[in-house]
Amino acid sequence: MVAGEPSGDLLASRLLSGLRPSLPDAHIHGIGGPHMQRYGFQADWPMEKLSVRGLFEVLAHYREIKQIQNSLRDKLLAEKPAVFIGVDAPDFNFGLEAQLKQAGVPTMHFISPSIWAWRGGRIKKVARAVSHMLVVFPFEEAIYREAGIPVTYVGYPLAEVIPIQPDVSAARHQLGLPQEVPVVTIMPGSRMSELKYNSATFVAALRLLAQRDKGIRFIAPMAGERQKTYFESLIRQAGLQDVDIQILDGQSHKAITAADTVLVASGTATLEVALFKKPMVIAYKMLAPSWHIMRRMAYQPWVGLPNILARDFVVPEYLQDAATPQALADALWKQLGDMPLRDSIYARFTEMHHELRRDSAKESAQAVLQLIEQTRGRNRMHSVPIS
C-alpha cells in the first residue's frame, strides 16, 4: 500500500480496519502513516517524502521521489504481492501501478483523481494502471464503468466516523473554550508546501477579523511539529501575540467541531468540514506557474469538494490572486453574523452526509478480497495442463 499524506493515511486505515480480520497474518507494507500502522502496516519509507503539492514544487523533489518509486517497484516486482493498493497520491501511484499491473500484480486504487474536474484525459492512464478502482463519490461509478474499468463505490470513509450531529459543546469544553464566544478555525493545509503559500494570507485575514471583534477565538490545528513551528513563527512576525489563537497538535476534527466557521485550504479537508456541517471559506494559493497551468486544465467552476458535490457555490471559494486577506475576512465575517445562511449550509451538508455514508471499511475490504481471489482463480486456470 502507498498513501502519501495524512488524509490518505486516515482513509487507508479505514480499509485496513475492514481487511485485517480476514487477513490477520498478511504482511502489509509500503508507504503510509500512523493510522495505517495501528493495523500492523509496516512503513518502508516515511509518508512525508511524498507530501509535496504543485507541479513545480514536485519538480524540486523529483529525483528523490523517483528514486523511492523505483526502489519500491523493484522490491514489489521481486516480491509479487497478492495485491498493490495505491491510496490517492495519483502522480506517484499510477506510474507504479502501471508497471506492476504489466508484470501481473493486481492493482487497486483507492480515491479517484479528479478526472471529473480537470485533466479528463487521465482516464486512459488509469485504465493502463488499475485493475480495480475504489471510488468515494456515487457519481464516479458511471465514469469508470463507461471507460471499462472495474469499479466499486464504497462511500466516503469519514462520513461514518464523523457524527451526523457533532457535539459542539463537548468540543469547546475539551479545548477550554467558552460556549458563547465566536470561534474561527484556521486550516491552511497539512503539507509544508501548502502552509508556505497559504499561511501568510490566512494569518492576515485572522488579524482583520480580530480588529473587528476582539472576542473572536481562533484555533489552528497543525499536522506536525514542523507545521506548528512554522505557523507559530508567522503569528509572532504578524505581532498577534495578544490575539487569542490556540495552535493544536493535530485534533483537527475537534477544532472543526468547536468552530462557528472555518477558513480552509482547498483539498480533502473541505469535505471533512462539510461533514461537520460547518460554514467555511475555501482558499488556495500556489506557485504562480503551477496555477496558470492548472487553471487552464479546469473545466467546471468549482474546486472545493463540497461545492463540486452540490454542484453549487454553497460556500465561497477564493483562489490565488482573489484570495486576499480582506476578501477572506469579509466572507468569514458574513458567515459569523448570518444565522439563516448558517442554517441553510447546515441543512445542505447534512443531506450530503447521508448520501456519502456507507460501510466503507466492509465494502472496500470485500473488493480487495475479491480481487485477490479472482487473480488466484485465473492463475490456477493458467497452471492447469491441457490434455
C-alpha positions in Angstrom: 0.0 0.0 0.0 1.1 3.6 -0.6 -0.5 6.6 1.0 1.3 9.9 0.5 -0.3 12.3 3.0 -2.3 12.4 6.3 -5.7 12.3 4.6 -4.7 9.2 2.6 -3.3 7.6 5.8 -6.6 8.1 7.5 -8.6 6.8 4.6 -6.3 3.7 4.1 -6.7 2.9 7.8 -10.5 2.5 7.3 -9.8 0.0 4.6 -7.3 -1.8 6.8 -9.8 -1.9 9.7 -12.1 -4.0 7.4 -9.4 -6.1 5.9 -7.3 -7.2 8.9 -10.0 -9.5 10.4 -9.9 -11.5 7.1 -6.1 -11.4 6.7 -4.8 -11.4 10.2 -1.3 -12.7 9.2 -0.8 -10.8 6.0 2.4 -8.8 5.6 1.1 -5.3 4.6 3.8 -2.7 3.9 4.8 0.2 1.6 4.4 3.9 2.4 2.0 5.1 5.0 1.5 6.8 8.3 0.5 6.2 11.9 -3.2 5.4 11.3 -2.3 2.6 9.0 0.4 1.4 11.4 -2.2 0.7 14.0 -3.4 -2.2 11.8 0.1 -3.7 11.5 1.2 -1.8 8.5 4.9 -1.5 8.0 6.2 1.8 6.6 9.2 1.1 4.3 9.6 4.9 3.7 8.2 7.9 5.7 5.0 9.2 4.2 6.2 12.8 4.4 8.6 12.1 1.5 5.6 12.2 -0.8 3.8 15.1 0.8 4.6 17.7 -1.9 1.9 19.5 -4.0 2.1 21.6 -7.1 3.7 21.0 -10.5 6.9 23.0 -9.9 7.1 22.1 -6.2 7.2 18.4 -7.2 10.0 19.0 -9.7 12.2 20.3 -6.8 11.9 16.9 -5.1 11.6 14.8 -8.3 14.9 12.9 -8.1 14.3 11.7 -4.5 10.6 10.8 -5.2 11.5 8.9 -8.4 14.2 7.0 -6.5 11.7 5.9 -3.9 9.2 4.9 -6.6 11.9 2.8 -8.4 13.1 1.2 -5.3 9.6 0.2 -4.2 8.8 -1.0 -7.7 11.9 -3.3 -7.7 11.0 -4.6 -4.3 7.4 -5.4 -5.3 8.3 -7.0 -8.6 10.6 -9.4 -6.8 8.0 -10.0 -4.0 4.9 -10.4 -6.3 2.4 -9.3 -3.7 -1.2 -10.6 -3.7 -2.3 -7.0 -4.5 -1.0 -3.5 -4.5 -3.3 -0.7 -3.3 -2.5 2.9 -4.1 -4.3 5.4 -1.9 -4.7 8.8 -3.6 -1.2 10.2 -4.5 -2.1 9.7 -8.2 1.1 11.1 -9.7 3.2 8.6 -7.7 0.9 5.7 -7.6 -0.4 5.5 -11.2 3.2 5.2 -12.6 4.0 2.5 -10.1 0.7 0.7 -10.6 1.1 0.6 -14.4 4.4 -1.2 -14.1 3.1 -3.7 -11.5 -0.1 -4.4 -13.5 2.0 -5.1 -16.6 4.1 -7.6 -14.6 0.9 -9.4 -13.4 0.4 -7.9 -10.0 -3.2 -6.9 -9.4 -3.5 -3.2 -8.7 -6.2 -1.3 -6.8 -6.5 2.4 -6.5 -8.5 4.0 -3.6 -9.8 7.5 -4.2 -10.3 8.6 -7.8 -8.3 11.5 -9.2 -10.5 14.5 -10.0 -10.9 13.5 -13.7 -14.4 15.0 -13.5 -12.9 18.4 -12.5 -9.8 18.6 -14.7 -7.3 16.5 -16.8 -10.2 14.3 -18.1 -7.8 12.6 -20.4 -6.2 10.9 -17.4 -8.9 8.1 -17.6 -6.7 6.4 -20.3 -3.8 6.4 -17.9 -6.0 5.0 -15.1 -7.1 2.1 -17.4 -3.5 1.1 -18.1 -2.6 1.2 -14.4 -5.6 0.0 -12.4 -7.1 -3.5 -12.2 -9.9 -2.2 -9.9 -10.9 1.3 -8.8 -12.5 2.2 -5.4 -14.4 5.4 -5.5 -15.9 7.5 -2.7 -18.5 9.6 -4.6 -21.6 8.0 -6.1 -21.4 9.8 -9.5 -17.9 8.4 -10.1 -19.0 4.8 -10.7 -20.6 5.6 -14.1 -17.4 7.4 -15.3 -15.3 4.3 -14.8 -17.9 1.8 -16.0 -18.2 3.7 -19.3 -14.4 3.5 -19.6 -14.5 -0.3 -19.0 -12.6 -0.1 -15.7 -13.9 -2.3 -12.8 -15.1 -0.1 -10.1 -16.8 -0.2 -6.6 -18.4 2.7 -4.8 -17.6 2.3 -1.1 -18.9 5.6 0.3 -16.7 8.3 1.9 -15.0 6.6 4.9 -15.0 9.7 7.1 -18.8 10.0 6.7 -19.1 7.0 9.0 -16.6 8.3 11.6 -18.0 11.9 11.8 -21.3 12.1 13.7 -24.4 13.4 11.9 -24.9 15.8 14.8 -21.4 17.0 16.1 -21.3 17.8 19.8 -20.1 21.5 19.7 -20.5 22.0 23.4 -18.2 19.0 24.3 -15.6 20.0 21.8 -15.4 23.6 23.2 -15.3 22.2 26.7 -12.4 19.9 25.8 -10.5 22.8 24.2 -11.2 25.2 27.1 -13.3 27.5 25.0 -16.4 29.4 26.3 -19.7 28.2 24.9 -20.9 31.6 23.6 -17.9 33.2 22.0 -17.4 33.2 18.2 -14.8 30.7 17.1 -13.0 30.6 13.8 -10.8 27.6 12.9 -7.9 28.1 10.5 -6.7 25.2 8.4 -4.0 26.4 5.8 -3.0 22.8 4.8 -1.2 19.8 6.1 1.8 19.9 3.7 4.6 22.3 4.3 4.3 23.5 0.7 0.7 24.4 1.3 1.5 26.2 4.6 4.2 28.3 2.9 1.7 29.6 0.2 -1.4 29.9 2.3 -0.5 30.8 5.9 0.6 34.4 5.5 -2.7 35.3 3.8 -4.7 33.3 6.4 -2.9 35.0 9.3 -3.5 38.4 7.7 -7.2 37.6 7.5 -7.2 36.5 11.1 -5.7 39.9 12.0 -8.5 41.7 10.2 -11.2 39.7 12.0 -9.6 40.2 15.4 -9.6 44.0 14.7 -13.4 43.8 14.1 -14.1 41.7 17.2 -11.5 41.2 19.9 -13.7 38.5 21.4 -13.2 36.0 18.5 -11.3 32.9 19.4 -9.1 31.3 16.8 -8.0 27.7 16.6 -5.3 26.3 14.2 -4.8 22.5 14.2 -1.4 21.6 12.7 -0.5 18.3 11.1 3.0 18.0 12.6 5.7 19.7 14.6 7.3 21.4 11.6 4.0 22.8 10.5 3.3 24.0 14.1 6.7 25.7 14.4 6.3 27.5 11.0 2.8 28.7 11.8 3.9 30.0 15.3 6.7 32.0 13.7 4.2 33.7 11.3 1.9 34.6 14.3 4.9 36.2 16.0 6.0 38.0 12.9 2.5 39.4 12.5 2.6 40.7 16.1 -0.6 38.8 17.0 0.6 37.6 20.5 -2.3 39.5 22.1 -4.9 37.7 19.9 -6.4 34.5 21.3 -5.0 31.9 19.0 -4.9 28.2 20.1 -2.4 26.2 18.0 -3.1 22.5 18.3 -1.1 19.4 17.7 -3.5 17.6 15.3 -7.0 17.4 16.7 -8.4 18.8 13.5 -11.8 17.2 14.0 -12.2 18.7 17.5 -11.1 22.1 16.1 -13.7 21.9 13.3 -16.5 20.8 15.7 -15.8 23.7 18.0 -15.9 26.3 15.2 -18.6 28.6 14.0 -16.9 28.9 10.7 -13.6 27.6 9.1 -11.0 29.1 6.8 -9.7 26.1 5.0 -7.3 25.4 2.1 -8.8 23.6 -0.8 -8.4 19.8 -0.6 -9.9 16.9 1.2 -10.2 18.9 4.4 -13.0 20.9 2.9 -15.2 17.8 2.7 -14.3 17.0 6.4 -15.5 20.5 7.3 -18.7 19.9 5.3 -19.4 16.6 7.1 -19.2 18.6 10.4 -21.9 20.8 8.8 -19.8 24.0 9.2 -19.8 27.1 7.1 -16.4 27.6 5.5 -14.4 29.8 3.3 -12.2 27.9 0.8 -9.0 29.5 -0.3 -5.8 28.3 -2.0 -2.6 29.7 -3.3 0.3 28.0 -5.1 3.4 28.8 -7.2 2.2 31.1 -10.0 3.4 29.0 -13.0 1.6 25.9 -11.4 -1.6 28.0 -11.0 -1.6 29.2 -14.6 -1.2 25.7 -16.0 -3.8 24.1 -13.7 -6.3 26.9 -14.2 -6.3 26.1 -18.0 -7.0 22.4 -17.3 -10.1 23.0 -15.2 -13.5 22.6 -16.9 -16.0 23.3 -14.2 -16.5 26.3 -12.0 -15.8 24.8 -8.6 -12.7 23.5 -6.9 -13.9 22.8 -3.4 -15.2 19.2 -2.9 -18.4 20.3 -1.1 -19.3 22.7 -3.9 -18.5 20.1 -6.6 -20.7 17.5 -4.9 -23.5 20.1 -4.5 -22.9 21.5 -8.0 -23.4 24.9 -6.5 -21.4 27.6 -4.6 -22.7 26.5 -1.2 -19.6 28.1 0.3 -17.3 30.8 -1.2 -14.0 30.0 -2.9 -11.1 32.4 -3.3 -8.1 31.2 -5.3 -4.7 32.6 -6.0 -4.9 36.4 -6.5 -8.5 36.5 -5.4 -7.5 35.1 -2.0 -6.7 38.4 -0.4 -6.9 38.9 3.4 -9.7 41.4 3.0 -11.8 39.0 0.9 -11.3 36.1 3.3 -12.0 38.2 6.4 -15.2 39.7 4.8 -16.6 36.2 3.9 -15.8 34.8 7.3 -17.4 37.8 9.0 -20.6 37.3 7.0 -20.8 33.7 8.0 -20.3 34.6 11.6 -23.2 37.0 11.6 -25.7 35.5 9.2 -27.7 32.8 11.1 -30.1 32.0 8.2 -27.1 31.4 6.0 -25.5 29.1 8.6 -28.8 27.2 9.0 -29.0 26.8 5.2 -25.4 25.5 4.9 -26.1 23.1 7.8 -29.1 21.6 6.0 -27.2 21.2 2.7 -24.3 19.5 4.4 -26.5 17.2 6.4 -28.1 15.9 3.2 -24.7 15.4 1.7 -23.5 13.5 4.8 -26.4 11.0 4.5 -25.6 10.5 0.7 -21.9 9.7 1.4 -22.4 7.4 4.4 -21.9 3.6 3.8 -19.9 0.9 5.5 -16.7 1.8 3.6 -14.4 -0.5 5.7 -16.5 -3.5 4.8 -17.2 -2.5 1.1 -13.5 -1.7 0.4 -12.1 -4.8 2.2 -14.6 -7.0 0.3 -13.4 -5.5 -3.0 -9.8 -6.2 -2.1 -10.5 -9.8 -1.2 -12.5 -10.4 -4.4 -9.7 -9.0 -6.5 -7.2 -11.3 -4.8 -9.4 -14.3 -5.2 -10.1 -13.5 -8.9 -6.4 -13.3 -9.6 -5.7 -16.6 -7.8 -8.5 -18.2 -9.8 -7.1 -17.0 -13.1 -3.6 -18.2 -12.0 -5.0 -21.6 -11.1 -6.7 -21.9 -14.5 -3.5 -21.0 -16.4 -1.5 -23.5 -14.4 -3.8 -26.5 -15.3 -2.2 -28.6 -18.1 -4.2 -29.0 -21.2 -4.6 -32.7 -22.2 
